[in-house]
Amino acid sequence: MTSPKTAHRLTRILSMLPWVIANPGATVHEVCDRFGYSPRELAADLDLVFVCGLPGYGPGDLMVAYIDEDEVVVEMADYFSAPLRLSPPEALSLLASGMALLSSGQAPEALQRAVDKLQAVLLPDARDALVVDLSEPELVAELRRAAAEGQVMHISHMAMASGAVTERDIEPWSVFSTMGNWYVTAFCRSAQGERVFRVDRIRAAAPTGETFPAAEQAPPPVVHYSPSEDDVRAVIRLEGPARWVADYYPVEVLEDAGDSLTVRFSAADPAVAARLLLRLGTAAQLLEGEEVATAHRRLRDRILARYRSSQAPAAQGD
């Protein structure tokens, strides 16, 4: 599953490269301003695509991307200079995806126009040949109506990590579907901040009778984690093979030393960070976070105990 952070990075790279190719001599400032980069992020993305290319992988097949003084240079990447041609299955998949988003009620008008144009090309004589309709959980319509009318909702929500059920008053902003699940993004009065709740983890929802003013600019409907004051925090040093963690998890980068990355990791449950550390092995080092260290030791000991017990019968048989 691709994280929203990784998908955003890939989308920005695929938007930036054709523009730089079409505008030779573009400066770092121009590219950063146009695509929302910081100079460090731009350099990192250019390093990522450097010597990527098409099969053959000879010197003439690999692109060059770098910063020369204040100029962004992308060469030997002509395949990015023109729009890609979609195969029929790819075009049909794209059309179905667009129609699925339209059926969720969260699509912008621009997507409706794009879907109409694509459908006219792919299915010009069969307007209703393809119908996509996402099934909705019971609470989706109620939460969507509350968001549209500015109604404060009282919800009973079960936390994913602990299974604990909490009572909260929320000001719903939008209801959307992504990665096979439905979510509501809202201002949570209990947490005093933005939160994203998975709808199937809301056990009950009812209007409080209060209303709230519409947000001037509601956050985009994406799934992300918002750390709270009660979260467990740990400082972790990530060696080269583990740097992907910063792209997948909502971490705070404390230091980028090139060959390693030091981040602050937040989670509602220390077991989340403990499992990650166990997965990363020697590529990660816990620098701070006693609760995470304790959870990591317990998890490691449980796994070792299970392994030893599974080996015991074989040892006795010998």
Number of C-alpha atoms within 10 A of each C-alpha: 4 9 14 15 17 15 13 13 15 13 11 15 17 12 13 18 21 18 17 20 19 14 12 13 15 16 18 21 14 16 20 16 12 11 14 12 17 14 14 10 13 21 16 13 18 20 15 12 17 16 19 15 18 13 8 9 12 10 11 12 15 19 19 18 22 18 16 11 8 12 16 23 20 23 15 16 20 12 12 17 13 9 8 8 8 10 9 10 9 11 16 17 12 15 20 18 14 19 22 17 20 19 16 18 13 14 15 10 10 9 14 15 11 13 19 15 14 17 22 13 11 14 14 11 10 10 12 8 9 12 10 14 12 13 9 13 11 10 17 20 12 15 25 19 15 21 22 14 15 18 23 24 25 17 19 17 21 18 15 12 12 9 10 9 15 13 15 15 20 27 27 30 26 22 27 21 23 12 9 6 12 19 22 25 26 24 19 19 14 11 16 10 13 19 21 21 21 19 24 16 16 19 14 14 19 16 16 13 9 10 14 13 9 15 12 6 7 14 12 9 18 15 20 15 16 14 19 14 9 11 14 20 21 22 20 22 23 24 19 13 13 18 19 12 16 19 15 14 16 18 19 13 15 13 12 13 9 8 10 17 20 23 22 19 22 24 21 19 18 22 20 17 25 23 15 13 21 15 12 16 10 12 16 22 15 18 14 14 17 14 16 24 19 14 18 22 13 14 16 15 12 12 12 12 12 11 11 12 11 11 11 10 10 9 9 7 6 5
